[in-house]
Amino acid sequence: MQPIRAGSRGGARIGKLKHEILREVGMLSRCVQSICDIRFRELRLQRGQAIYLARVCERPGINLIDLSNLLKVDKTTTTKVIQKLMAEGYLEKVRDKKDKRAWSLHPTQSARAVYDSIIREENRFIDICVGDFSPKEREKALGMIRRMRENIEGEWIKAKA
């Protein structure tokens, strides 16, 4: 992979973006994230923690590496977020009975109670974002975004290696 280089001054030709789609996806993601950060403040959830909490509730017993891969974030970020969620009483780590070096993550009763609020808000965002889409358009949009993610996933794996 070639390093990204800044253009030189003095009349250098500036590249042109091929398409706005990633910028739109990014703006959509940041809008949702900002709203979540405000709405979940009262639940003692800080920036971006709700998605980690939701995934552990949906997959009790998941380990840090699998959670990092699922969310497409680095293990260090996951570790920091999980430590904060544990300190707030939302998650607990349990040592694996077979492999004493391994740990799994489990939601507490507090997490399960908050999970419903997270999913309710996520469903509200879905209704707002695709409210005027037909069922066929919803499925098509999901399929196309999923393909985009699958197409870039190989690059993500290479970049994190």
KANORFEN-V245016 format. One record per residue. N is the residue number from 1. RES is the residue in three letters. PSI is psi in degrees with one decimal (NA if undefined). BURIAL is b if it has 16 or more other C-alpha atoms within 10 Angstrom, else e. Layout:
n->{N;N}
res->{RES;RES}
psi->{PSI;PSI}
burial->{BURIAL;BURIAL}
//
This chain:
n->{1;2;3;4;5;6;7;8;9;10;11;12;13;14;15;16;17;18;19;20;21;22;23;24;25;26;27;28;29;30;31;32;33;34;35;36;37;38;39;40;41;42;43;44;45;46;47;48;49;50;51;52;53;54;55;56;57;58;59;60;61;62;63;64;65;66;67;68;69;70;71;72;73;74;75;76;77;78;79;80;81;82;83;84;85;86;87;88;89;90;91;92;93;94;95;96;97;98;99;100;101;102;103;104;105;106;107;108;109;110;111;112;113;114;115;116;117;118;119;120;121;122;123;124;125;126;127;128;129;130;131;132;133;134;135;136;137;138;139;140;141;142;143;144;145;146;147;148;149;150;151;152;153;154;155;156;157;158;159;160;161}
res->{MET;GLN;PRO;ILE;ARG;ALA;GLY;SER;ARG;GLY;GLY;ALA;ARG;ILE;GLY;LYS;LEU;LYS;HIS;GLU;ILE;LEU;ARG;GLU;VAL;GLY;MET;LEU;SER;ARG;CYS;VAL;GLN;SER;ILE;CYS;ASP;ILE;ARG;PHE;ARG;GLU;LEU;ARG;LEU;GLN;ARG;GLY;GLN;ALA;ILE;TYR;LEU;ALA;ARG;VAL;CYS;GLU;ARG;PRO;GLY;ILE;ASN;LEU;ILE;ASP;LEU;SER;ASN;LEU;LEU;LYS;VAL;ASP;LYS;THR;THR;THR;THR;LYS;VAL;ILE;GLN;LYS;LEU;MET;ALA;GLU;GLY;TYR;LEU;GLU;LYS;VAL;ARG;ASP;LYS;LYS;ASP;LYS;ARG;ALA;TRP;SER;LEU;HIS;PRO;THR;GLN;SER;ALA;ARG;ALA;VAL;TYR;ASP;SER;ILE;ILE;ARG;GLU;GLU;ASN;ARG;PHE;ILE;ASP;ILE;CYS;VAL;GLY;ASP;PHE;SER;PRO;LYS;GLU;ARG;GLU;LYS;ALA;LEU;GLY;MET;ILE;ARG;ARG;MET;ARG;GLU;ASN;ILE;GLU;GLY;GLU;TRP;ILE;LYS;ALA;LYS;ALA}
psi->{133.3;141.3;152.4;128.6;140.4;145.9;152.2;160.3;172.8;50.3;12.0;143.4;132.6;134.2;160.5;132.5;132.6;-34.5;152.8;0.9;-44.0;-32.8;-40.6;-44.1;-42.7;-44.2;-41.3;-48.4;-44.5;-35.6;-49.7;-45.1;-43.0;-43.2;-43.6;-44.7;-39.6;-47.8;-34.9;1.4;-41.6;-17.9;7.4;30.3;127.0;-176.5;114.5;2.6;-24.9;-38.7;-36.5;-46.1;-44.5;-44.6;-36.1;-38.5;-37.1;-22.7;64.1;136.2;-1.2;149.4;170.7;-41.0;-46.0;-37.5;-42.7;-45.5;-39.3;-41.6;-6.8;48.3;163.3;157.8;-33.7;-44.3;-45.6;-45.0;-45.9;-44.8;-44.0;-41.2;-41.3;-39.9;-33.3;-41.7;-31.0;-4.3;17.1;-31.1;157.6;148.4;137.0;130.4;135.4;134.1;-32.1;-45.5;100.7;-12.7;-20.0;148.2;147.4;156.2;138.3;141.3;146.4;177.4;-37.5;-41.6;-43.4;-35.2;-38.2;-29.5;-42.5;-39.1;-40.5;-47.4;-38.1;-43.7;-41.7;-41.7;-36.0;-42.2;-40.8;-46.9;-40.0;-47.4;-40.2;21.0;-34.0;11.5;145.5;162.3;-37.9;-41.3;-38.0;-47.1;-38.7;-44.1;-45.8;-46.2;-41.7;-41.6;-39.8;-43.3;-39.8;-46.1;-44.0;-38.8;-36.3;-15.3;-36.9;-39.9;-37.8;-44.6;-44.5;-40.7;-36.0;-10.9;NA}
burial->{e;e;e;e;e;e;e;e;e;e;e;e;e;e;e;e;e;e;e;e;e;e;e;e;e;e;e;e;e;e;e;e;b;e;e;b;b;e;e;b;e;e;e;e;b;b;e;e;b;b;b;b;b;b;b;b;b;e;e;e;b;b;b;b;b;e;b;b;e;e;e;e;e;e;e;e;e;b;e;e;b;b;e;e;b;b;e;e;e;b;b;b;b;e;e;e;e;e;e;e;e;e;b;b;b;b;b;b;e;e;b;b;e;b;b;e;b;b;e;e;b;e;e;e;e;e;e;e;e;e;e;e;e;e;e;e;e;b;e;e;e;e;e;e;e;e;e;e;e;e;e;e;e;e;e;e;e;e;e;e;e}
//
